[in-house]
Amino acid sequence: MPERAPRSYGGDLLTIGFQIAIVVGIPLLAAAFIGEALDRQLGTTPTLGLVSILVGLAIAGLGTFFVLRRYLAANPDQPASEKAREAGRAWDREIQERERKREAGEDE
């Protein structure tokens, strides 16, 4: 699999941000207007408005889930390379050595 250029992640995140804004904003606005109209027409203030906003939140959450799922399917997490694992082990050894020196009083 080819390596991605670091700049493409910013573009992806900007795209996802706009998609999520649309997926959350449109259902909530539509729910608010529909709920308010139904409340006015049926005289049930604020019951149907609150119910419609809760439905709008559920739809927004589902839409966000699908946007993120599509992004994660297109950009799978790459397993760590052996070089990265060795760097992590070296860092861990360095931290353990510093702790040992500090406990032994060898620290500056």
N, C-alpha and C positions, 0 to 999 in steps of 0.2 A: 504494500500500500504506500503510495507516495506521501512524503511529508508535506504538511500544509504550511503555507507562509503565515507567520505570526499575525500579519495585518488582516487576514481573512477572518479570524475569530471576531475581531471588532465589528466587521460588517455583518457577520452572522448574528452577533448579539444585538446589534441595532435593528436588524430585521425582525428578530424574535421579539424585541421590545415593542416594536410597532404592532406586530401581530397580536401580542398579548393585550396591548392597550385597546385594540379594536375588539378583541374577543371578550374583554371584560367591560369596556365602555358601552358598546352597543346594547348588549342584553340588559345592563343596569338602567340605561336611559329609557329603553323601550319599556321595561318593567315599571319604571316610575311613572311614565306617561300613561300606560295602560291601566295601572292600578289607580291612579288619580282620576282618570276618566270613568272607570267603573264605580269608584266610590262616589263620585259626583252624581252619576246616573242612578245608582241604587241606594244612595244615602247610607252607606255602610262605613263612613269615615272612621278610622284609618285602617280598618280590617283588610280589605282587599288590596290596598296599597302596600301594606306590610307583607302580605302573602305573595303578591307579585314580585316584590323586591327580593324576597327569599328565593323564589323560583329563578329570578334573574341571577342571583348569586350562584345558585347551583349550576345553571347553564354556563356562567362565566368560569366556574371552577372546572367544569368538564371540558370546555374549550381550551383552557390553559393546559390541562392535562394532555390533550391531543396535540397542541402546538409543541410542547416540550418532548412528548414521545416521538414525534416526527423528527425533531432536531437530534435527539439522542440516537435514533435509528440511523440517521445519516452520518453521524459523527461518533462512532463507537469509541469507547475508552481503550486506548492502547495499553497493552501490558508493559510493565516496567522492564527495561532492558537490564542485562547483567551488569553493564557499566553503572547504571543508576543504582542498582542494589548494592554494588561494592562501594559506591560513594556514600550511601546511607550507612553501611557498616563502618566505614572509616570515620564518619562523623560521630557515630555512636561510641566508637573506641576513644575518640578524642574527648568526648564529654565525660566518659568514665574515667579517663586519665586525669582530667581536670578535677573531678570530684575526689579522686584518690589523693591528689596532691593537696587539695584544700583540707581534707580530713586529717592528713598527716602533718599539716602545718608548713608545707613546703611552698605554699602560695606566697607571692610577693607581699 
